[in-house]
Amino acid sequence: MRAIWGKRRAQGYNMRIMKVTRRFSLDRPTRMTLAIPAELIFWGCPVIPLHVADTQCILKLETIRERIRPLIPRRR
């Protein structure tokens, strides 16, 4: 598995890739994270919540891995 986050371009389609992780196994826990600036997560919102303003939202890839692992058939 590999995680990618991208920023939408001004014209409203396509995106600019901002970060790509190295490959990691769905079968093994990971400590990898993606850090996305809060202003991009809350883009278009009139007010960014104060507890995340001027910071980054950290996505733990382990949480995502745990959720999708049961949905992927095992290889034989």
Secondary structure, 3 states (H helix, E strand, C coil): CCCEEEEECCCCCCEEEEEECCCCCCCCCCCCEEEEEHHHHCCCCCCCCCCCCCCEEEEEHHHHHHHHHHHCCCCC
